[in-house]
């Protein structure tokens, strides 16, 4: 499915996973919005920009564009068995 991504990651220096996910989502969404706007061959740039802007007005914690969902489903990988299971699922 091309509408989502699975990640396996770990924070260092006691970084909170929720903050890392937020940073990743912010960086990714900003990059995609910028790519849409700057791509001269994108025929739907106005439609997409307007849509993401409209979605952003529905949430109080979004500054401008809403790209994607706020909910995530993190799973702690506490044993090697669980790590292997999740990585096999991703593949």
PyMOL Python script that loads the backbone (N, CA, C, O; Angstrom):
from pymol import cmd

cmd.read_pdbstr("""\
ATOM      1  N   UNK A   1       0.853  -1.178   0.000  1.00  0.00           N
ATOM      2  CA  UNK A   1       0.000   0.000   0.000  1.00  0.00           C
ATOM      3  C   UNK A   1       0.894   1.234   0.000  1.00  0.00           C
ATOM      4  O   UNK A   1       1.814   1.325   0.813  1.00  0.00           O
ATOM      5  N   UNK A   2       0.648   2.158  -0.871  1.00  0.00           N
ATOM      6  CA  UNK A   2       1.521   3.320  -1.019  1.00  0.00           C
ATOM      7  C   UNK A   2       1.096   4.503  -0.155  1.00  0.00           C
ATOM      8  O   UNK A   2       1.716   5.563  -0.239  1.00  0.00           O
ATOM      9  N   UNK A   3       0.078   4.361   0.659  1.00  0.00           N
ATOM     10  CA  UNK A   3      -0.408   5.502   1.428  1.00  0.00           C
ATOM     11  C   UNK A   3       0.133   5.559   2.849  1.00  0.00           C
ATOM     12  O   UNK A   3      -0.270   6.426   3.625  1.00  0.00           O
ATOM     13  N   UNK A   4       1.026   4.665   3.200  1.00  0.00           N
ATOM     14  CA  UNK A   4       1.599   4.713   4.535  1.00  0.00           C
ATOM     15  C   UNK A   4       2.987   4.103   4.538  1.00  0.00           C
ATOM     16  O   UNK A   4       3.439   3.538   3.542  1.00  0.00           O
ATOM     17  N   UNK A   5       3.650   4.226   5.671  1.00  0.00           N
ATOM     18  CA  UNK A   5       5.013   3.723   5.790  1.00  0.00           C
ATOM     19  C   UNK A   5       5.184   3.052   7.148  1.00  0.00           C
ATOM     20  O   UNK A   5       4.579   3.456   8.141  1.00  0.00           O
ATOM     21  N   UNK A   6       6.013   2.030   7.168  1.00  0.00           N
ATOM     22  CA  UNK A   6       6.379   1.374   8.419  1.00  0.00           C
ATOM     23  C   UNK A   6       7.832   1.701   8.695  1.00  0.00           C
ATOM     24  O   UNK A   6       8.659   1.674   7.784  1.00  0.00           O
ATOM     25  N   UNK A   7       8.148   2.005   9.928  1.00  0.00           N
ATOM     26  CA  UNK A   7       9.522   2.327  10.308  1.00  0.00           C
ATOM     27  C   UNK A   7       9.947   1.521  11.519  1.00  0.00           C
ATOM     28  O   UNK A   7       9.138   1.209  12.393  1.00  0.00           O
ATOM     29  N   UNK A   8      11.206   1.195  11.555  1.00  0.00           N
ATOM     30  CA  UNK A   8      11.826   0.653  12.765  1.00  0.00           C
ATOM     31  C   UNK A   8      12.933   1.624  13.105  1.00  0.00           C
ATOM     32  O   UNK A   8      13.860   1.819  12.320  1.00  0.00           O
ATOM     33  N   UNK A   9      12.838   2.236  14.275  1.00  0.00           N
ATOM     34  CA  UNK A   9      13.856   3.206  14.659  1.00  0.00           C
ATOM     35  C   UNK A   9      14.020   3.221  16.167  1.00  0.00           C
ATOM     36  O   UNK A   9      13.223   2.651  16.913  1.00  0.00           O
ATOM     37  N   UNK A  10      15.078   3.892  16.586  1.00  0.00           N
ATOM     38  CA  UNK A  10      15.354   4.024  18.010  1.00  0.00           C
ATOM     39  C   UNK A  10      15.949   5.393  18.243  1.00  0.00           C
ATOM     40  O   UNK A  10      16.798   5.858  17.482  1.00  0.00           O
ATOM     41  N   UNK A  11      15.497   6.025  19.293  1.00  0.00           N
ATOM     42  CA  UNK A  11      16.051   7.320  19.674  1.00  0.00           C
ATOM     43  C   UNK A  11      17.356   7.135  20.428  1.00  0.00           C
ATOM     44  O   UNK A  11      17.597   6.092  21.036  1.00  0.00           O
ATOM     45  N   UNK A  12      18.190   8.155  20.380  1.00  0.00           N
ATOM     46  CA  UNK A  12      19.423   8.128  21.154  1.00  0.00           C
ATOM     47  C   UNK A  12      19.364   9.253  22.183  1.00  0.00           C
ATOM     48  O   UNK A  12      18.583  10.195  22.042  1.00  0.00           O
ATOM     49  N   UNK A  13      20.173   9.151  23.193  1.00  0.00           N
ATOM     50  CA  UNK A  13      20.217  10.167  24.253  1.00  0.00           C
ATOM     51  C   UNK A  13      18.843  10.408  24.873  1.00  0.00           C
ATOM     52  O   UNK A  13      18.473  11.543  25.176  1.00  0.00           O
ATOM     53  N   UNK A  14      18.090   9.314  25.057  1.00  0.00           N
ATOM     54  CA  UNK A  14      16.774   9.365  25.707  1.00  0.00           C
ATOM     55  C   UNK A  14      15.761  10.251  24.977  1.00  0.00           C
ATOM     56  O   UNK A  14      14.873  10.827  25.605  1.00  0.00           O
ATOM     57  N   UNK A  15      15.894  10.361  23.650  1.00  0.00           N
ATOM     58  CA  UNK A  15      14.911  11.107  22.866  1.00  0.00           C
ATOM     59  C   UNK A  15      13.586  10.341  22.889  1.00  0.00           C
ATOM     60  O   UNK A  15      13.568   9.114  22.788  1.00  0.00           O
ATOM     61  N   UNK A  16      12.497  11.065  23.021  1.00  0.00           N
ATOM     62  CA  UNK A  16      11.179  10.441  23.059  1.00  0.00           C
ATOM     63  C   UNK A  16      10.738  10.081  21.642  1.00  0.00           C
ATOM     64  O   UNK A  16      10.798  10.915  20.739  1.00  0.00           O
ATOM     65  N   UNK A  17      10.293   8.835  21.448  1.00  0.00           N
ATOM     66  CA  UNK A  17       9.855   8.404  20.110  1.00  0.00           C
ATOM     67  C   UNK A  17       8.754   9.293  19.531  1.00  0.00           C
ATOM     68  O   UNK A  17       8.756   9.567  18.331  1.00  0.00           O
ATOM     69  N   UNK A  18       7.809   9.750  20.370  1.00  0.00           N
ATOM     70  CA  UNK A  18       6.723  10.601  19.865  1.00  0.00           C
ATOM     71  C   UNK A  18       7.257  11.879  19.238  1.00  0.00           C
ATOM     72  O   UNK A  18       6.747  12.330  18.212  1.00  0.00           O
ATOM     73  N   UNK A  19       8.290  12.467  19.852  1.00  0.00           N
ATOM     74  CA  UNK A  19       8.869  13.696  19.303  1.00  0.00           C
ATOM     75  C   UNK A  19       9.623  13.421  18.013  1.00  0.00           C
ATOM     76  O   UNK A  19       9.599  14.237  17.092  1.00  0.00           O
ATOM     77  N   UNK A  20      10.297  12.270  17.942  1.00  0.00           N
ATOM     78  CA  UNK A  20      11.007  11.899  16.713  1.00  0.00           C
ATOM     79  C   UNK A  20      10.018  11.678  15.568  1.00  0.00           C
ATOM     80  O   UNK A  20      10.258  12.111  14.441  1.00  0.00           O
ATOM     81  N   UNK A  21       8.910  11.004  15.862  1.00  0.00           N
ATOM     82  CA  UNK A  21       7.891  10.774  14.836  1.00  0.00           C
ATOM     83  C   UNK A  21       7.324  12.110  14.367  1.00  0.00           C
ATOM     84  O   UNK A  21       7.135  12.321  13.169  1.00  0.00           O
ATOM     85  N   UNK A  22       7.053  13.013  15.313  1.00  0.00           N
ATOM     86  CA  UNK A  22       6.537  14.334  14.947  1.00  0.00           C
ATOM     87  C   UNK A  22       7.492  15.095  14.056  1.00  0.00           C
ATOM     88  O   UNK A  22       7.076  15.706  13.072  1.00  0.00           O
ATOM     89  N   UNK A  23       8.781  15.064  14.397  1.00  0.00           N
ATOM     90  CA  UNK A  23       9.783  15.731  13.562  1.00  0.00           C
ATOM     91  C   UNK A  23       9.827  15.120  12.160  1.00  0.00           C
ATOM     92  O   UNK A  23       9.896  15.843  11.166  1.00  0.00           O
ATOM     93  N   UNK A  24       9.787  13.800  12.086  1.00  0.00           N
ATOM     94  CA  UNK A  24       9.823  13.119  10.793  1.00  0.00           C
ATOM     95  C   UNK A  24       8.598  13.488   9.952  1.00  0.00           C
ATOM     96  O   UNK A  24       8.722  13.788   8.764  1.00  0.00           O
ATOM     97  N   UNK A  25       7.420  13.465  10.573  1.00  0.00           N
ATOM     98  CA  UNK A  25       6.201  13.794   9.843  1.00  0.00           C
ATOM     99  C   UNK A  25       6.205  15.251   9.379  1.00  0.00           C
ATOM    100  O   UNK A  25       5.777  15.552   8.264  1.00  0.00           O
ATOM    101  N   UNK A  26       6.685  16.148  10.227  1.00  0.00           N
ATOM    102  CA  UNK A  26       6.757  17.569   9.860  1.00  0.00           C
ATOM    103  C   UNK A  26       7.711  17.773   8.675  1.00  0.00           C
ATOM    104  O   UNK A  26       7.369  18.444   7.702  1.00  0.00           O
ATOM    105  N   UNK A  27       8.901  17.189   8.771  1.00  0.00           N
ATOM    106  CA  UNK A  27       9.893  17.331   7.706  1.00  0.00           C
ATOM    107  C   UNK A  27       9.360  16.741   6.392  1.00  0.00           C
ATOM    108  O   UNK A  27       9.469  17.358   5.333  1.00  0.00           O
ATOM    109  N   UNK A  28       8.784  15.541   6.481  1.00  0.00           N
ATOM    110  CA  UNK A  28       8.294  14.856   5.285  1.00  0.00           C
ATOM    111  C   UNK A  28       7.145  15.621   4.637  1.00  0.00           C
ATOM    112  O   UNK A  28       7.130  15.812   3.421  1.00  0.00           O
ATOM    113  N   UNK A  29       6.186  16.056   5.446  1.00  0.00           N
ATOM    114  CA  UNK A  29       5.038  16.760   4.871  1.00  0.00           C
ATOM    115  C   UNK A  29       5.462  18.087   4.248  1.00  0.00           C
ATOM    116  O   UNK A  29       4.973  18.448   3.177  1.00  0.00           O
ATOM    117  N   UNK A  30       6.366  18.821   4.904  1.00  0.00           N
ATOM    118  CA  UNK A  30       6.861  20.078   4.332  1.00  0.00           C
ATOM    119  C   UNK A  30       7.585  19.825   3.011  1.00  0.00           C
ATOM    120  O   UNK A  30       7.439  20.595   2.061  1.00  0.00           O
ATOM    121  N   UNK A  31       8.358  18.758   2.955  1.00  0.00           N
ATOM    122  CA  UNK A  31       9.088  18.426   1.725  1.00  0.00           C
ATOM    123  C   UNK A  31       8.140  18.064   0.593  1.00  0.00           C
ATOM    124  O   UNK A  31       8.356  18.464  -0.551  1.00  0.00           O
ATOM    125  N   UNK A  32       7.097  17.315   0.901  1.00  0.00           N
ATOM    126  CA  UNK A  32       6.142  16.912  -0.136  1.00  0.00           C
ATOM    127  C   UNK A  32       5.351  18.116  -0.634  1.00  0.00           C
ATOM    128  O   UNK A  32       5.151  18.267  -1.839  1.00  0.00           O
ATOM    129  N   UNK A  33       4.904  18.969   0.271  1.00  0.00           N
ATOM    130  CA  UNK A  33       4.176  20.176  -0.133  1.00  0.00           C
ATOM    131  C   UNK A  33       5.056  21.053  -1.013  1.00  0.00           C
ATOM    132  O   UNK A  33       4.605  21.561  -2.040  1.00  0.00           O
ATOM    133  N   UNK A  34       6.314  21.230  -0.609  1.00  0.00           N
ATOM    134  CA  UNK A  34       7.247  22.044  -1.407  1.00  0.00           C
ATOM    135  C   UNK A  34       7.466  21.418  -2.786  1.00  0.00           C
ATOM    136  O   UNK A  34       7.507  22.127  -3.791  1.00  0.00           O
ATOM    137  N   UNK A  35       7.606  20.084  -2.832  1.00  0.00           N
ATOM    138  CA  UNK A  35       7.813  19.400  -4.117  1.00  0.00           C
ATOM    139  C   UNK A  35       6.603  19.573  -5.035  1.00  0.00           C
ATOM    140  O   UNK A  35       6.754  19.760  -6.242  1.00  0.00           O
ATOM    141  N   UNK A  36       5.412  19.509  -4.459  1.00  0.00           N
ATOM    142  CA  UNK A  36       4.201  19.709  -5.263  1.00  0.00           C
ATOM    143  C   UNK A  36       4.186  21.118  -5.842  1.00  0.00           C
ATOM    144  O   UNK A  36       3.929  21.302  -7.032  1.00  0.00           O
ATOM    145  N   UNK A  37       4.460  22.107  -5.006  1.00  0.00           N
ATOM    146  CA  UNK A  37       4.410  23.502  -5.448  1.00  0.00           C
ATOM    147  C   UNK A  37       5.481  23.840  -6.477  1.00  0.00           C
ATOM    148  O   UNK A  37       5.243  24.631  -7.390  1.00  0.00           O
ATOM    149  N   UNK A  38       6.660  23.241  -6.330  1.00  0.00           N
ATOM    150  CA  UNK A  38       7.785  23.603  -7.202  1.00  0.00           C
ATOM    151  C   UNK A  38       7.874  22.773  -8.482  1.00  0.00           C
ATOM    152  O   UNK A  38       8.644  23.111  -9.381  1.00  0.00           O
ATOM    153  N   UNK A  39       7.105  21.705  -8.575  1.00  0.00           N
ATOM    154  CA  UNK A  39       7.160  20.832  -9.738  1.00  0.00           C
ATOM    155  C   UNK A  39       6.364  21.459 -10.882  1.00  0.00           C
ATOM    156  O   UNK A  39       5.137  21.544 -10.819  1.00  0.00           O
ATOM    157  N   UNK A  40       7.052  21.885 -11.901  1.00  0.00           N
ATOM    158  CA  UNK A  40       6.402  22.540 -13.035  1.00  0.00           C
ATOM    159  C   UNK A  40       5.477  21.602 -13.799  1.00  0.00           C
ATOM    160  O   UNK A  40       4.559  22.065 -14.477  1.00  0.00           O
ATOM    161  N   UNK A  41       5.701  20.286 -13.701  1.00  0.00           N
ATOM    162  CA  UNK A  41       4.882  19.324 -14.436  1.00  0.00           C
ATOM    163  C   UNK A  41       3.677  18.835 -13.630  1.00  0.00           C
ATOM    164  O   UNK A  41       2.858  18.076 -14.148  1.00  0.00           O
ATOM    165  N   UNK A  42       3.560  19.260 -12.371  1.00  0.00           N
ATOM    166  CA  UNK A  42       2.430  18.823 -11.541  1.00  0.00           C
ATOM    167  C   UNK A  42       1.169  19.569 -11.958  1.00  0.00           C
ATOM    168  O   UNK A  42       1.023  20.764 -11.701  1.00  0.00           O
ATOM    169  N   UNK A  43       0.266  18.848 -12.601  1.00  0.00           N
ATOM    170  CA  UNK A  43      -0.947  19.481 -13.129  1.00  0.00           C
ATOM    171  C   UNK A  43      -1.999  19.755 -12.051  1.00  0.00           C
ATOM    172  O   UNK A  43      -2.907  20.557 -12.268  1.00  0.00           O
ATOM    173  N   UNK A  44      -1.887  19.104 -10.905  1.00  0.00           N
ATOM    174  CA  UNK A  44      -2.893  19.258  -9.858  1.00  0.00           C
ATOM    175  C   UNK A  44      -2.361  20.022  -8.653  1.00  0.00           C
ATOM    176  O   UNK A  44      -2.891  19.879  -7.551  1.00  0.00           O
ATOM    177  N   UNK A  45      -1.319  20.834  -8.845  1.00  0.00           N
ATOM    178  CA  UNK A  45      -0.700  21.496  -7.698  1.00  0.00           C
ATOM    179  C   UNK A  45      -1.663  22.394  -6.944  1.00  0.00           C
ATOM    180  O   UNK A  45      -1.632  22.432  -5.714  1.00  0.00           O
ATOM    181  N   UNK A  46      -2.520  23.122  -7.658  1.00  0.00           N
ATOM    182  CA  UNK A  46      -3.479  24.003  -6.973  1.00  0.00           C
ATOM    183  C   UNK A  46      -4.529  23.202  -6.217  1.00  0.00           C
ATOM    184  O   UNK A  46      -4.884  23.549  -5.091  1.00  0.00           O
ATOM    185  N   UNK A  47      -5.019  22.147  -6.820  1.00  0.00           N
ATOM    186  CA  UNK A  47      -6.020  21.297  -6.177  1.00  0.00           C
ATOM    187  C   UNK A  47      -5.443  20.668  -4.910  1.00  0.00           C
ATOM    188  O   UNK A  47      -6.081  20.674  -3.857  1.00  0.00           O
ATOM    189  N   UNK A  48      -4.224  20.121  -5.023  1.00  0.00           N
ATOM    190  CA  UNK A  48      -3.582  19.486  -3.871  1.00  0.00           C
ATOM    191  C   UNK A  48      -3.277  20.499  -2.774  1.00  0.00           C
ATOM    192  O   UNK A  48      -3.551  20.244  -1.601  1.00  0.00           O
ATOM    193  N   UNK A  49      -2.720  21.632  -3.140  1.00  0.00           N
ATOM    194  CA  UNK A  49      -2.401  22.672  -2.157  1.00  0.00           C
ATOM    195  C   UNK A  49      -3.653  23.148  -1.433  1.00  0.00           C
ATOM    196  O   UNK A  49      -3.656  23.291  -0.210  1.00  0.00           O
ATOM    197  N   UNK A  50      -4.717  23.392  -2.195  1.00  0.00           N
ATOM    198  CA  UNK A  50      -5.980  23.827  -1.589  1.00  0.00           C
ATOM    199  C   UNK A  50      -6.539  22.762  -0.648  1.00  0.00           C
ATOM    200  O   UNK A  50      -7.050  23.078   0.427  1.00  0.00           O
ATOM    201  N   UNK A  51      -6.438  21.504  -1.060  1.00  0.00           N
ATOM    202  CA  UNK A  51      -6.955  20.409  -0.233  1.00  0.00           C
ATOM    203  C   UNK A  51      -6.201  20.328   1.098  1.00  0.00           C
ATOM    204  O   UNK A  51      -6.818  20.269   2.162  1.00  0.00           O
ATOM    205  N   UNK A  52      -4.869  20.326   1.035  1.00  0.00           N
ATOM    206  CA  UNK A  52      -4.065  20.221   2.261  1.00  0.00           C
ATOM    207  C   UNK A  52      -4.247  21.456   3.147  1.00  0.00           C
ATOM    208  O   UNK A  52      -4.216  21.352   4.373  1.00  0.00           O
ATOM    209  N   UNK A  53      -4.434  22.607   2.536  1.00  0.00           N
ATOM    210  CA  UNK A  53      -4.685  23.834   3.296  1.00  0.00           C
ATOM    211  C   UNK A  53      -6.036  23.751   4.013  1.00  0.00           C
ATOM    212  O   UNK A  53      -6.148  24.105   5.186  1.00  0.00           O
ATOM    213  N   UNK A  54      -7.058  23.279   3.297  1.00  0.00           N
ATOM    214  CA  UNK A  54      -8.396  23.121   3.890  1.00  0.00           C
ATOM    215  C   UNK A  54      -8.358  22.122   5.048  1.00  0.00           C
ATOM    216  O   UNK A  54      -8.968  22.353   6.092  1.00  0.00           O
ATOM    217  N   UNK A  55      -7.645  21.018   4.861  1.00  0.00           N
ATOM    218  CA  UNK A  55      -7.533  20.019   5.927  1.00  0.00           C
ATOM    219  C   UNK A  55      -6.815  20.598   7.145  1.00  0.00           C
ATOM    220  O   UNK A  55      -7.129  20.240   8.281  1.00  0.00           O
ATOM    221  N   UNK A  56      -5.865  21.479   6.915  1.00  0.00           N
ATOM    222  CA  UNK A  56      -5.128  22.105   8.016  1.00  0.00           C
ATOM    223  C   UNK A  56      -5.997  22.982   8.891  1.00  0.00           C
ATOM    224  O   UNK A  56      -5.707  23.147  10.076  1.00  0.00           O
ATOM    225  N   UNK A  57      -7.056  23.547   8.335  1.00  0.00           N
ATOM    226  CA  UNK A  57      -7.949  24.402   9.125  1.00  0.00           C
ATOM    227  C   UNK A  57      -8.823  23.595  10.077  1.00  0.00           C
ATOM    228  O   UNK A  57      -9.432  24.156  10.987  1.00  0.00           O
ATOM    229  N   UNK A  58      -8.887  22.293   9.872  1.00  0.00           N
ATOM    230  CA  UNK A  58      -9.727  21.437  10.718  1.00  0.00           C
ATOM    231  C   UNK A  58      -9.059  21.064  12.037  1.00  0.00           C
ATOM    232  O   UNK A  58      -9.711  20.521  12.928  1.00  0.00           O
ATOM    233  N   UNK A  59      -7.788  21.345  12.166  1.00  0.00           N
ATOM    234  CA  UNK A  59      -7.053  20.941  13.360  1.00  0.00           C
ATOM    235  C   UNK A  59      -6.402  22.151  14.024  1.00  0.00           C
ATOM    236  O   UNK A  59      -5.801  22.992  13.355  1.00  0.00           O
ATOM    237  N   UNK A  60      -6.528  22.225  15.323  1.00  0.00           N
ATOM    238  CA  UNK A  60      -5.990  23.386  16.049  1.00  0.00           C
ATOM    239  C   UNK A  60      -4.473  23.354  16.184  1.00  0.00           C
ATOM    240  O   UNK A  60      -3.863  24.392  16.440  1.00  0.00           O
ATOM    241  N   UNK A  61      -3.853  22.195  16.020  1.00  0.00           N
ATOM    242  CA  UNK A  61      -2.400  22.121  16.190  1.00  0.00           C
ATOM    243  C   UNK A  61      -1.638  22.095  14.864  1.00  0.00           C
ATOM    244  O   UNK A  61      -0.469  21.711  14.827  1.00  0.00           O
ATOM    245  N   UNK A  62      -2.291  22.498  13.785  1.00  0.00           N
ATOM    246  CA  UNK A  62      -1.647  22.563  12.473  1.00  0.00           C
ATOM    247  C   UNK A  62      -1.510  24.023  12.084  1.00  0.00           C
ATOM    248  O   UNK A  62      -2.477  24.781  12.148  1.00  0.00           O
ATOM    249  N   UNK A  63      -0.293  24.422  11.676  1.00  0.00           N
ATOM    250  CA  UNK A  63      -0.053  25.812  11.307  1.00  0.00           C
ATOM    251  C   UNK A  63      -0.655  26.186   9.963  1.00  0.00           C
ATOM    252  O   UNK A  63      -1.224  27.268   9.819  1.00  0.00           O
ATOM    253  N   UNK A  64      -0.536  25.305   8.977  1.00  0.00           N
ATOM    254  CA  UNK A  64      -1.018  25.661   7.649  1.00  0.00           C
ATOM    255  C   UNK A  64      -1.595  24.442   6.928  1.00  0.00           C
ATOM    256  O   UNK A  64      -2.810  24.342   6.758  1.00  0.00           O
ATOM    257  N   UNK A  65      -0.748  23.535   6.513  1.00  0.00           N
ATOM    258  CA  UNK A  65      -1.174  22.385   5.726  1.00  0.00           C
ATOM    259  C   UNK A  65      -1.281  21.139   6.613  1.00  0.00           C
ATOM    260  O   UNK A  65      -0.464  20.922   7.508  1.00  0.00           O
ATOM    261  N   UNK A  66      -2.297  20.337   6.342  1.00  0.00           N
ATOM    262  CA  UNK A  66      -2.415  19.037   6.998  1.00  0.00           C
ATOM    263  C   UNK A  66      -2.144  17.981   5.959  1.00  0.00           C
ATOM    264  O   UNK A  66      -2.883  17.837   4.985  1.00  0.00           O
ATOM    265  N   UNK A  67      -1.088  17.252   6.175  1.00  0.00           N
ATOM    266  CA  UNK A  67      -0.698  16.197   5.251  1.00  0.00           C
ATOM    267  C   UNK A  67      -0.565  14.919   6.063  1.00  0.00           C
ATOM    268  O   UNK A  67       0.381  14.770   6.836  1.00  0.00           O
ATOM    269  N   UNK A  68      -1.489  14.012   5.896  1.00  0.00           N
ATOM    270  CA  UNK A  68      -1.445  12.772   6.663  1.00  0.00           C
ATOM    271  C   UNK A  68      -2.295  12.861   7.907  1.00  0.00           C
ATOM    272  O   UNK A  68      -3.064  13.805   8.088  1.00  0.00           O
ATOM    273  N   UNK A  69      -2.149  11.876   8.755  1.00  0.00           N
ATOM    274  CA  UNK A  69      -2.967  11.760   9.952  1.00  0.00           C
ATOM    275  C   UNK A  69      -2.147  12.040  11.194  1.00  0.00           C
ATOM    276  O   UNK A  69      -0.919  11.960  11.181  1.00  0.00           O
ATOM    277  N   UNK A  70      -2.842  12.368  12.259  1.00  0.00           N
ATOM    278  CA  UNK A  70      -2.175  12.631  13.528  1.00  0.00           C
ATOM    279  C   UNK A  70      -1.927  11.364  14.320  1.00  0.00           C
ATOM    280  O   UNK A  70      -1.012  11.306  15.141  1.00  0.00           O
ATOM    281  N   UNK A  71      -2.735  10.360  14.078  1.00  0.00           N
ATOM    282  CA  UNK A  71      -2.586   9.145  14.872  1.00  0.00           C
ATOM    283  C   UNK A  71      -1.491   8.251  14.301  1.00  0.00           C
ATOM    284  O   UNK A  71      -1.346   8.111  13.087  1.00  0.00           O
ATOM    285  N   UNK A  72      -0.749   7.668  15.181  1.00  0.00           N
ATOM    286  CA  UNK A  72       0.251   6.677  14.804  1.00  0.00           C
ATOM    287  C   UNK A  72       0.020   5.473  15.702  1.00  0.00           C
ATOM    288  O   UNK A  72      -0.643   5.571  16.735  1.00  0.00           O
ATOM    289  N   UNK A  73       0.555   4.376  15.310  1.00  0.00           N
ATOM    290  CA  UNK A  73       0.383   3.161  16.089  1.00  0.00           C
ATOM    291  C   UNK A  73       1.748   2.558  16.414  1.00  0.00           C
ATOM    292  O   UNK A  73       2.104   1.502  15.892  1.00  0.00           O
ATOM    293  N   UNK A  74       2.505   3.227  17.272  1.00  0.00           N
ATOM    294  CA  UNK A  74       3.832   2.703  17.597  1.00  0.00           C
ATOM    295  C   UNK A  74       3.748   1.408  18.399  1.00  0.00           C
ATOM    296  O   UNK A  74       2.859   1.228  19.232  1.00  0.00           O
ATOM    297  N   UNK A  75       4.672   0.533  18.135  1.00  0.00           N
ATOM    298  CA  UNK A  75       4.777  -0.739  18.852  1.00  0.00           C
ATOM    299  C   UNK A  75       6.186  -0.813  19.412  1.00  0.00           C
ATOM    300  O   UNK A  75       7.162  -0.695  18.671  1.00  0.00           O
ATOM    301  N   UNK A  76       6.293  -1.008  20.714  1.00  0.00           N
ATOM    302  CA  UNK A  76       7.623  -1.166  21.309  1.00  0.00           C
ATOM    303  C   UNK A  76       8.194  -2.524  20.922  1.00  0.00           C
ATOM    304  O   UNK A  76       7.509  -3.545  20.976  1.00  0.00           O
ATOM    305  N   UNK A  77       9.429  -2.511  20.541  1.00  0.00           N
ATOM    306  CA  UNK A  77      10.119  -3.737  20.137  1.00  0.00           C
ATOM    307  C   UNK A  77      11.017  -4.177  21.293  1.00  0.00           C
ATOM    308  O   UNK A  77      12.190  -3.809  21.348  1.00  0.00           O
ATOM    309  N   UNK A  78      10.470  -4.953  22.200  1.00  0.00           N
ATOM    310  CA  UNK A  78      11.150  -5.242  23.460  1.00  0.00           C
ATOM    311  C   UNK A  78      11.965  -6.524  23.459  1.00  0.00           C
ATOM    312  O   UNK A  78      12.773  -6.734  24.363  1.00  0.00           O
ATOM    313  N   UNK A  79      11.771  -7.393  22.457  1.00  0.00           N
ATOM    314  CA  UNK A  79      12.569  -8.615  22.369  1.00  0.00           C
ATOM    315  C   UNK A  79      13.012  -8.816  20.928  1.00  0.00           C
ATOM    316  O   UNK A  79      12.443  -8.239  20.001  1.00  0.00           O
ATOM    317  N   UNK A  80      14.026  -9.633  20.757  1.00  0.00           N
ATOM    318  CA  UNK A  80      14.487  -9.948  19.398  1.00  0.00           C
ATOM    319  C   UNK A  80      13.397 -10.635  18.587  1.00  0.00           C
ATOM    320  O   UNK A  80      13.304 -10.442  17.375  1.00  0.00           O
ATOM    321  N   UNK A  81      12.563 -11.447  19.264  1.00  0.00           N
ATOM    322  CA  UNK A  81      11.473 -12.133  18.566  1.00  0.00           C
ATOM    323  C   UNK A  81      10.478 -11.117  17.991  1.00  0.00           C
ATOM    324  O   UNK A  81      10.053 -11.244  16.843  1.00  0.00           O
ATOM    325  N   UNK A  82      10.116 -10.127  18.777  1.00  0.00           N
ATOM    326  CA  UNK A  82       9.173  -9.100  18.314  1.00  0.00           C
ATOM    327  C   UNK A  82       9.818  -8.270  17.197  1.00  0.00           C
ATOM    328  O   UNK A  82       9.158  -7.936  16.213  1.00  0.00           O
ATOM    329  N   UNK A  83      11.084  -7.942  17.347  1.00  0.00           N
ATOM    330  CA  UNK A  83      11.789  -7.188  16.300  1.00  0.00           C
ATOM    331  C   UNK A  83      11.750  -7.964  14.984  1.00  0.00           C
ATOM    332  O   UNK A  83      11.417  -7.400  13.942  1.00  0.00           O
ATOM    333  N   UNK A  84      12.089  -9.251  15.026  1.00  0.00           N
ATOM    334  CA  UNK A  84      12.076 -10.084  13.814  1.00  0.00           C
ATOM    335  C   UNK A  84      10.673 -10.170  13.221  1.00  0.00           C
ATOM    336  O   UNK A  84      10.498 -10.084  12.005  1.00  0.00           O
ATOM    337  N   UNK A  85       9.681 -10.339  14.084  1.00  0.00           N
ATOM    338  CA  UNK A  85       8.298 -10.423  13.613  1.00  0.00           C
ATOM    339  C   UNK A  85       7.882  -9.157  12.870  1.00  0.00           C
ATOM    340  O   UNK A  85       7.289  -9.237  11.795  1.00  0.00           O
ATOM    341  N   UNK A  86       8.184  -7.998  13.430  1.00  0.00           N
ATOM    342  CA  UNK A  86       7.776  -6.736  12.816  1.00  0.00           C
ATOM    343  C   UNK A  86       8.552  -6.464  11.532  1.00  0.00           C
ATOM    344  O   UNK A  86       7.985  -5.979  10.553  1.00  0.00           O
ATOM    345  N   UNK A  87       9.834  -6.772  11.534  1.00  0.00           N
ATOM    346  CA  UNK A  87      10.642  -6.549  10.316  1.00  0.00           C
ATOM    347  C   UNK A  87      10.170  -7.502   9.206  1.00  0.00           C
ATOM    348  O   UNK A  87      10.120  -7.107   8.041  1.00  0.00           O
ATOM    349  N   UNK A  88       9.829  -8.732   9.549  1.00  0.00           N
ATOM    350  CA  UNK A  88       9.288  -9.653   8.542  1.00  0.00           C
ATOM    351  C   UNK A  88       7.953  -9.153   8.002  1.00  0.00           C
ATOM    352  O   UNK A  88       7.679  -9.297   6.811  1.00  0.00           O
ATOM    353  N   UNK A  89       7.122  -8.572   8.856  1.00  0.00           N
ATOM    354  CA  UNK A  89       5.850  -8.016   8.415  1.00  0.00           C
ATOM    355  C   UNK A  89       6.073  -6.863   7.432  1.00  0.00           C
ATOM    356  O   UNK A  89       5.380  -6.761   6.419  1.00  0.00           O
ATOM    357  N   UNK A  90       7.038  -6.003   7.735  1.00  0.00           N
ATOM    358  CA  UNK A  90       7.332  -4.873   6.860  1.00  0.00           C
ATOM    359  C   UNK A  90       7.788  -5.363   5.493  1.00  0.00           C
ATOM    360  O   UNK A  90       7.388  -4.809   4.469  1.00  0.00           O
ATOM    361  N   UNK A  91       8.621  -6.396   5.470  1.00  0.00           N
ATOM    362  CA  UNK A  91       9.112  -6.918   4.191  1.00  0.00           C
ATOM    363  C   UNK A  91       7.997  -7.630   3.455  1.00  0.00           C
ATOM    364  O   UNK A  91       8.211  -8.139   2.355  1.00  0.00           O
TER     365      UNK A  91
END
""", "prot")
cmd.dss("prot")
cmd.show_as("cartoon", "prot")
cmd.util.cbc("prot")
cmd.orient("prot")
